Amino acid sequence: MSAEFFLPARGATTEGLCVDISPESADWKFSSLKVIQLNPGQEYAFNTLDSEWIVLPLTGNCVVTCGADIFELEGRSSVFARVSDFAYVPRDAKVAVSSASGGRFALTGARARRALPARYGRADEVPVEMRGAGSASRQCNNFASPDGFETDRLIAVEVLTPGGNWSSYPPHKHDEERSGESKLEEIYYFEIEGGSGPGELGPGGYQRVYSSGEDRQIDVLAEVSTGDTLIIPYGYHGPSMAAPGYNLYFLNVLAGEGETRTMAFCDDPAHAWIRSSWEGCECDPRLPLTSHRGRI
């Protein structure tokens, strides 16, 4: 496994930063992710600079201030509890995120050409989609998908995988600009639900990332837990495997230079046949795991 692609969970800095991935640190052009852990009453302030951002509660609620715009986010108790509301903030702005009760919040970002208006995203307007079939079933909360919410370049979705199931399967890639495929830089941020008691999480999940060719410049098989992150500049990614007894969550952040926002991908030809095997198969009856109203 290559350490440069897999970033294990770490404690928060004094500012509250747990994850801080930028185009500079990832050695690419567009995609960013920050995860902040705020104590009660703590505030995290930042300049958006040349990037647009979405503030998404992972746990807790918060207030997002962007100039004269103030957004009160209801949030949630965990990523497995409900679909959350969120706030979009544009490039070239000053932003503050504060939380009276504390919590953990994701800031998904992408370098942007246009400065769109700051906006509030309602939880009940987030498109929730079931993908795959059988043991490859998963739930996608498409809060900032190309069809779900307008941004300039940023694409971000949440994926919930029930224990024992595989997501991102068959393995796929989007690292070329061509018909049927878009060139995107991608980040996966993980959280795990399960175990026999608080703090007793097991392996939780596994993630595979690999590039084609004999050199296999990317060759990752990572055991993932809450707070771990993977950066994917190119190559096939998948499967994302939820261990039996542990539900797997990942936040998926993507951006690229294409004129059209799209998540178009190409399956690994060795495994593309899997899709045809789903014909006539039903979605896992445990799905959806949750909605904007809470657990199903």
ABEGO torsion letter per residue (X at the ends): XBAAABBBBBBBBAAGBABBBBAAAAGBAABBBBBBBBBBGBBBBBBAEABBBBBBBABEBBBBBBEABBBBBAEBABAAABBBBBBBBBBGBBBBBBBAAEEBBBBBBBBBABBBBBBBBBAAABBBBBBEBEAABBBBBBAABAAABBBAABBBBBBBBBBGBBBGOBBBBBABBBBGBBBBBBBBBBBBBEEABBGABBAGBBBBBBBBEAAGABBBBBBBBBGBBBBBABEBBOBBBBBBGBBBBBBBBBBBABABBBABBBBBAAAAAAAAAABGBBBBAAOBABBAAEBX
